[in-house]
Amino acid sequence: MESSVKSPCIKVCKYDIDKNCIGCHLSMEEISNWILLSDDEKRQVLKNAEERSKTPIKGKNDFDYYV
């Protein structure tokens, strides 16, 4: 069954010091688990990411990736 909740990925996988993507604002854990989540769980992750997007980026780290 295909999910009705679309991934927020914009293919800018660069992480801040807290290991949150500065492109979609999901944590590494949320990204890893995305495919396993129910639609309700995905909506909650998106809500959390939206809140996270409102906070300033804390800094650079060694987790910089581009896809």
LUMMAR-157923 format. One line per 2 residues: number of its first residue (from 1); their letters; for each residue x, y, z of N, C-alpha, C, O. Coordinates in steps of 0.2 Angstrom, whole numbers, plus 5000, padded with zeros to 4 digits. Atoms other than C-alpha are relative to their C-alpha. Example, Ala and Ser with C-alpha at 12.3 -4.5 7.8 and 13.67 -1.06 7.14 Angstrom:
1) AS) 5004/4994/5000/5062/4978/5039/5004/5006/5000/5009/5005/5003  4996/4994/4999/5068/4995/5036/4996/5005/5003/4999/5011/5004 .
END
This chain:
1) ME) 5004/4994/5000/5000/5000/5000/5004/5006/5000/5009/5007/5004  4996/4994/5000/5007/5017/4995/4998/5005/5005/4992/5006/5006 .
3) SS) 5001/4995/4996/5008/5031/5007/4997/5006/4997/4999/5008/4991  5003/4993/5003/4997/5047/5004/5004/5006/5003/5003/5011/5000 .
5) VK) 4996/4995/4997/5010/5057/5014/5007/5000/4996/5011/4995/4996  4994/4999/5004/5024/5063/5003/5006/5002/5004/5006/5005/5009 .
7) SP) 4994/4998/4996/5042/5064/5009/5002/5007/4999/5001/5010/4993  4999/4993/5001/5048/5081/5012/5007/5001/4997/5010/5007/4996 .
9) CI) 4994/5000/5003/5065/5077/5004/5001/5005/4994/4997/5005/4990  4999/4995/5006/5072/5091/4993/5007/4999/4997/5010/5003/4993 .
11) KV) 4993/5002/5002/5089/5082/4990/5005/5004/5001/5010/5005/4997  4995/4996/4997/5099/5094/5000/5002/4996/5007/5000/4999/5012 .
13) CK) 4999/5004/4994/5105/5081/5013/5007/5003/5003/5012/5000/5002  4995/4997/4996/5116/5092/5024/4998/5001/5007/4992/5003/5008 .
15) YD) 5003/5001/4993/5115/5090/5043/5004/5005/5004/5010/5007/5003  4998/4996/4995/5117/5102/5057/5003/4996/5005/5004/4990/5005 .
17) ID) 4997/5004/4995/5126/5098/5073/4996/4995/5004/4999/4991/5007  5004/5004/4997/5111/5090/5080/4998/4994/4996/4993/4990/4997 .
19) KN) 5002/5005/5005/5110/5078/5065/4993/5001/4997/4990/4996/4996  5006/4999/5003/5095/5086/5058/5001/5003/4993/5006/5007/4992 .
21) CI) 4999/4998/5007/5094/5089/5039/4998/5007/4999/4993/5009/5001  5001/4993/5001/5095/5107/5034/4995/5001/4994/4993/5007/4993 .
23) GC) 5004/5000/5006/5085/5103/5018/4993/4999/5002/4988/5003/5001  5007/5002/4998/5069/5094/5025/4999/5001/5007/4993/5000/5009 .
25) HL) 5001/4999/4992/5072/5097/5044/4999/4993/5003/4997/4994/5009  5001/5007/4996/5070/5078/5048/5007/4998/5003/5012/5000/5000 .
27) SM) 4994/5003/4996/5082/5070/5060/5003/4994/4996/4999/4991/4992  4998/5006/5004/5093/5056/5053/4996/4994/5002/4995/4990/4998 .
29) EE) 5004/5006/4998/5083/5044/5063/4993/5000/4997/4990/4995/4994  5006/4999/5004/5067/5051/5055/5000/4998/4993/4996/4994/4990 .
31) IS) 4999/5002/5007/5074/5049/5038/5001/4993/4999/4998/4990/4995  4999/5008/5001/5080/5031/5041/4993/4996/5001/4992/4991/4998 .
33) NW) 5006/5004/4998/5063/5026/5048/4994/5002/4996/4988/4999/4996  5005/4997/5003/5052/5036/5036/4996/4994/4996/4990/4994/4997 .
35) IL) 5004/5005/5004/5047/5021/5025/4996/4995/5004/4992/4992/5002  5003/5005/4996/5042/5011/5040/4994/5003/5004/4990/5000/5007 .
37) LS) 5005/4997/4997/5030/5024/5047/4993/5000/4997/4993/5000/4991  5007/4999/5002/5011/5025/5046/4999/5007/4997/5003/5011/4999 .
39) DD) 5002/4993/5002/5003/5040/5038/5000/5005/5006/5002/5011/5005  5000/4996/4994/4999/5047/5055/5006/5001/5003/5007/5007/5005 .
41) EK) 4994/4999/4997/5016/5045/5061/5004/5005/4995/5008/5009/4998  4997/4996/5005/5023/5053/5045/4997/5008/5001/5001/5012/5001 .
43) RQ) 5003/4993/4999/5011/5068/5048/5003/5003/5007/5005/5009/5007  4997/4997/4994/5018/5070/5066/5007/5002/4999/5009/5007/5001 .
45) VL) 4993/4998/5002/5036/5069/5059/5000/5007/4997/5005/5011/4998  5000/4994/5004/5032/5083/5047/4998/5006/5004/5001/5011/5004 .
47) KN) 5002/4995/4995/5024/5093/5061/5006/5002/5004/5008/5008/5005  4993/4999/4996/5040/5091/5072/5005/5003/4995/5008/5008/4998 .
49) AE) 4995/4997/5004/5051/5095/5057/4998/5008/4998/5003/5012/4998  5002/4993/5001/5041/5111/5054/5002/5004/5006/5004/5010/5005 .
51) ER) 4998/4996/4994/5043/5117/5072/5008/5000/5000/5011/5006/5001  4993/5000/5000/5062/5112/5070/5003/5005/4995/5008/5008/4996 .
53) SK) 4998/4995/5006/5063/5123/5054/5000/5007/5003/5003/5011/5000  5000/4993/4998/5059/5138/5064/5006/5002/5005/5006/5008/5007 .
55) TP) 4995/4998/4995/5074/5137/5076/5007/5001/4995/5007/4998/4990  4994/4999/5004/5091/5143/5070/5004/4994/5000/5005/4990/5004 .
57) IK) 4995/5006/5001/5104/5131/5063/5006/5001/5005/5009/5007/5005  4995/4999/4995/5117/5128/5077/5007/5000/4997/5011/5003/5000 .
59) GK) 4993/5000/5003/5132/5125/5066/5002/4994/4996/4998/4990/4994  4998/5005/5005/5142/5114/5054/5002/4994/5004/5004/4995/5010 .
61) ND) 4997/5006/4997/5148/5097/5058/5003/4995/4994/5004/4997/4989  4997/5005/5005/5155/5081/5049/4995/4996/4997/4997/4991/4993 .
63) FD) 5006/5004/5003/5138/5075/5043/4998/5004/4994/4991/5004/4993  5002/4997/5006/5138/5084/5026/4999/4996/4995/5005/4993/4993 .
65) YY) 5001/5005/5006/5131/5074/5012/4995/5004/4995/4991/5008/4996  5004/4997/5006/5123/5079/4995/4998/4994/4996/5002/4989/4995 .
67) V) 5003/5005/5004/5112/5067/4985/4998/5003/4993/4996/4999/4989 .
END
